[in-house]
Amino acid sequence: MDQDYERRLLRQINVQNENKVPCISEVRRTLTPSNSPVSSPSKSGDRFIPSRAAANWSINFHRINENEKSPSQNRKAKDATSDSGKDGLAYSALLKNELLGAGIEKVQDPQTEDRRLQPSTPEKKSLFKYSLSTKRASPDDGNDISPYSLSPVSNKSQKLLRSPRKPTRKISKIPFKVLDAPELQDDFYLNLVDWSSLNVLSVGLGTCVYLWSACTSQVIRLCDLSIDGDSVTSVGWSERGNLVAVGTHKGYVQIWDTAAGKKLSTLEGHSARVGALAWNADQLSSGSRDRLILQRDIRTPPLQSERRLQGHRQEVCGLKWSTDHQLLASGGNDNKLLVWNNSSSGPVQQYTEHLAAVKAIAWSPHQHGLLASGGGTADRCIRFWNTLTSQPLQCIDTGSQVCNLAWSKHANELVSTHGYSQNQILVWKYPSLTQVAKLTGHSYRVLYLLSCKTALCSVIVSEYLLKLFVYVDEYSDGQLNSQPNATDSPLTYFIRIEIKQNHLVEITPFSSPFTDITEGLYFTMAVSLKQVFNKDKTFRPKRKFEPGTQRFDLHKRAQASLNAGLDLKLAVQLPSNEDLNDWVAVHVVDFFNRINLIYGTVSEFCTNDTCPIMSGGPRYEYRWQDENKYKKPTALSAPQYMSLLMDWIETQVNNESIFPTNVGTPFPRNFLQVCKKILSRLFRVFVHVYIHHFDRISLMGAEAHVNTCYKHFYYFVTEFHLIDNKELLPLKEMTTQMCH
């Protein structure tokens, strides 16, 4: 057959086939003199009939509704930020490509995209088609498998599997340091924690200021304001890290030289507590409940360099200087955010959009004039301002009280800590304001966010603990180095190693009734009290005795004896002219709190499956009995037994008729019998932890702390014969080697 004739014949056949397709005819339109389109009668149709050719309605039905998800499904999708969640998204995309022909080539980051499983080129979601596509399919962009391909999946799926995946940002859920901080106030309007440029943490506890060195783990007491009848309401380090300012409840600001350990000056001027401090070189700004901001140069007499800034109508609770040291931002309980310069006495900018107190303030180190602020419980918003043009930029509702804000030094990211109701830590990408990471599950609000040399540390204040979590900037290789750099501080090296290894580290008590004793520091574990038992219950240990009471004095005396380096056997002896019941009551409460925390460190591994019986080895089984539900000895799993035990002891120590707090109230006659029963049951916790979970304690590097706590407990109960010798048998051999 002639080739030219063959081409003409095939072209005619194709034209005839196209004309036979049952679809609406193409309407030929012409323009009349009035410019109105008129359709040609010969090519018009009276019905819209969809084409059945190449129609797969079962697939189209699914794909047209795939974006209409329920709110619960959307919430689950937004939380799919883990590696396993991303794997699940990739698998779903692969199934959609192969079964539904979705054509997905890339799975978007679930933290930044809401529509993660959409094709790279969006297509119209129409159920019916009224014409056939005249576009010739390319073997590279279709879902069909080429007959020459060796892959069992389509080209789109191959591109999906080859697409690079960005590793998920990880924030350790385990604090890298936990400090015991009694009397630390949980007050939103105070600023009691600050970190210096020399890696020294300052904490205001009641009437004292303590310093903890991250390089040496040494704790010193800088000052005590109890002599003046005052208390600490704020602390703030100078930029060079050699001076620390201390704001007090009476309105004074004290300047201390930490190297020499002496007070340089006392600044007056405020008539109420000083809750906010901010340094600008040698100038110090202080904000008070008296609604004033005082700015003073510490190199000159106070009255010569004092500036009084008046603009707030309620307490000033936030102060921050800009990175160029030209502007001061202040937040108050009047819901205002004010910006001041170095020359005028009034604010140069006022922002009133917040609906609650503005404590969280942060200046961006990456964009000149960019200011971020966060509101309290009634506001819950983070707002961004351009102070160069005095214009608001963006706003995002976080759903929780914003306690603090801090910008990353190396990436354009903002870290926010929150209180009621989520108690979480969030990392935001700016300016997209997408969440890079989230750390949840805290029992208490995250009040403080501290900036150390190369990282940001968030601080959680619980009833007895000061827990430090670290946020490290994203590195180019996506890994945290385990070897120190020459320019890294000891703290930086410490943070990097422990985050990579992802386990608990050295735990140092901060200011505990029993610290710095001869044979090692006492043990305070890095575990949230909410995790000690089931997740639906929060256990609160018995508070320490109130200052001014007789038992509080005994409490302090015991602390002084141990801190003096006395032997444990001597430290537990009854002081002269003191009542035995008072001495025992103080120790029972302390032992209860500490043993409860010790069990909390292994409670994650002590489950109904791993410990179905509360035992101390094969020879000793402990059964629970009380006066209420369990009237007969009942075999329980270890977690059930521990939960009932701690509840029962908590009830006893909080009972005023058994543990009276008033000096004039006598102890009951059976007080020592009750204490014997409490201490005997607490000893069983030691038995279970030592025999079944001591390997976990060793892995955490906390065995020295647990051993010291046990020795103190043993010396005390044997000194006053508070536990029968039969009860001590399960740990007899270990006790002989450890204590004799």
C-alpha positions, 0 to 999 in steps of 0.5 A, a space after each residue: 500500500 502506498 504510504 501517502 494513501 495509508 496516512 490519509 486513510 488513518 487520518 480519516 478513520 481517526 476523525 470519524 472515531 472522534 465524531 462518534 464519541 457521545 459527548 456534547 458537540 463543540 459549539 461554534 460561536 460567531 459574533 453578530 453585529 451586536 457582539 452577542 454570541 450565536 451558536 451554530 444550529 448544525 453543531 448544537 446539542 440539547 443534552 449534556 451527556 457525559 462520556 463513558 469512555 475511560 471513566 472509572 467512577 469507583 475511583 472518581 467517587 473516592 478521590 472527589 471526597 478524599 479531602 472532606 475529612 472529619 475534624 478528628 481525622 484532621 487532628 490526627 493528620 496534624 499530629 503525624 510529625 514523627 518518623 512513623 507518621 511520615 512513613 504512614 503518609 508515604 505508604 498511603 500516598 503509594 497506595 493512592 498512586 497504584 490503586 487510584 492513580 492519584 499521581 502523588 510525587 512528593 509527601 509534604 512535611 506534615 508540620 508545614 502542609 495541611 494537604 500532604 497527599 495531593 498530586 504535584 499538579 492539582 487536577 479538577 475533581 469532577 466525577 463526569 467527563 464530557 470530552 476526551 483528552 487530546 493530550 498525548 500521555 508521556 511515559 514519564 508523567 503517567 501512572 502506567 507502567 512502561 512495558 520496558 520498566 523493571 519496577 513493579 510500581 508506576 513512574 509517579 510512585 517511583 518519583 515518590 519513593 525517590 523524593 528526599 525526606 527532611 528529618 523530623 526535628 526532635 526535642 528531647 522529652 527528658 530534661 537534661 538537668 533537674 534541680 531541687 528548688 524548694 520555696 520557688 514561687 510559681 508566679 506568672 509576674 515574677 522573673 526568678 530564674 536567669 542564665 548568665 553568659 558564663 553559664 551560671 544559673 541564678 535562682 531566687 528561692 524565698 529570701 535567698 539567691 542561689 548560683 549553680 554553675 553548669 561547668 562545675 555543678 557547684 552550688 553557692 548561696 549568694 545572698 539571704 534577705 531574711 535579715 532585712 525581712 525581705 524576699 527575692 522577686 526577680 534576678 537578672 544577669 549583666 551582659 558580661 556575666 559578672 554582676 547579677 541584679 536582685 529585685 526585692 519585694 520591698 522595691 529595692 534593687 541590689 547589685 552583686 559581684 558574684 566573683 567576690 560574693 559581695 553586694 556593690 550597691 542598693 538602688 532605691 526608688 520603687 515603692 512595690 515589688 520589682 518583678 522585671 529587670 533588663 540590662 543594657 551594658 552598664 544601664 539597668 532597667 527595673 519594672 515594678 508593681 508601682 507601674 514605674 520603670 526606672 533606668 539607672 547607670 550603675 557606674 554613677 550615683 543613682 540620683 544622677 542617672 535615674 530616668 523614670 518611665 511612666 506609661 503603664 497603669 498596672 504592674 510591669 511584668 516584662 522588660 527587654 532591650 532590642 539587640 541594637 540597644 536602642 529600644 526598650 520594650 515593656 509589657 504590663 498587666 494592663 495588657 499594653 506593650 510599650 516601646 521606649 527609646 533612650 531620649 524621651 520620657 514617654 513611650 514612642 510606640 503603644 500596642 494595645 491589641 493584647 487582651 491579657 497581661 504581656 510578660 513574654 517579649 522577644 526582639 528578633 536578632 535576624 530582622 531589625 525592628 521585629 518584636 514578638 509579644 505574647 499575652 496571658 490566659 485571656 489572650 493566648 496570642 503571639 503577635 509580631 510588630 514592626 517597630 520601624 513603621 509602628 505596624 502590626 505584622 502577624 498574629 497567631 492564637 496558641 490556645 494557651 497562656 504565653 509565658 515566655 518567648 525567645 528567638 533562636 540565635 542561628 535560625 529564624 525560629 521562635 520558641 514559646 513556652 506556655 501555661 494554662 491549659 496546654 503547658 507546652 513548648 512550641 517552636 515556630 518557623 518565621 514568617 510562615 508561623 508553622 510549628 517546627 516542634 512541640 513538647 507536651 505532657 508537662 504537669 506544670 506551666 513552663 514559666 521560664 525560657 533561658 538563653 545559654 551560649 548555643 541553645 535555649 533552655 526552658 525551665 519547668 517549675 514544679 512543687 519541688 523541682 526545677 527541670 531544664 529542657 534544652 532546644 538546640 538549633 538545627 544543624 546543617 548535617 541534621 546531627 548533634 555532634 558528640 565531640 566538643 568543638 574548641 569554642 564550645 563551653 562545657 555546658 554546650 558539650 554536655 547538652 549535645 552529648 546527652 541529647 544524642 544519647 537520649 538518656 537521663 544525666 547527672 541529677 544534682 539537687 539544688 537546695 534540699 534539706 539533705 544536700 552535699 552530704 559526705 557520701 554523695 548528693 541526694 537523689 532527685 530524679 528527672 521525672 514529672 510527678 504526673 508520670 509516677 503513677 497513671 497518666 490520669 492522676 497527679 500526685 502531690 507530695 506533702 509540703 515542707 513544714 511552714 517557716 516559723 514552726 518548731 518542725 521547720 526549725 528541726 528541718 533546717 537543723 537536719 539540713 545544717 547537720 548534713 551539710 556540715 559533712 557529719 557522718 550519717 550515723 551522727 546526723 540521724 541522732 536526736 538533737 538534745 532537748 528535742 522531742 522524738 515525735 517531732 524528729 520522727 515526723 520531719 524525717 517521715 515526711 522527707 523520706 516519703 517525698 524522696 522514696 516516691 520520686 525514686 520509684 517514679 524513675 522506674 515506674 515506666 518500666 514497672 508495669 502490670 506485665 513486667 511486675 505482676 506481683 509486688 515482690 522482693 525476689 522469689 522468697 518475699 511477696 508483699 500483699 496489700 491490706 487497708 481498712 477500706 477496700 482491701 480488708 484482707 491481704 490481697 495479691 496485687 501487681 507492683 504498680 497497683 501496690 505502689 499506687 495504693 501505698 503512696 495514696 495511703 501514706 499521703 492521707 496519713 501525713 496530711 492528717 492533722 490529727 496524726 501529723 499536727 502542724 501547730 506546735 500546741 497540738 500534741 501527737 496522738 499516743 499511737 504516733 510512733 506505731 503509725 510511723 513504724 507502719 509507714 516506714 516499713 511499707 516504704 522499705 518495701 519500695 526500696 526492696 522492689 527497686 533494688 531487686 527488680 529495677 536496679 539495672 535501670 538505676 545503674 543505666 541512669 547513673 543514679 545508683 550512688 544517689 539511691 544508695 545514699 538515700 537508702 543508707 540514710 533511711 536505714 541508719 534512721 530506722 535502726 537508730 530508733 528501732 522503727 522497723 522490725 529486723 524481719 522486715 529488713 531481711 530481703 536486703 540484709 546482705 546488701 545492707 551489711 556490705 553497704 552500711 557495716 
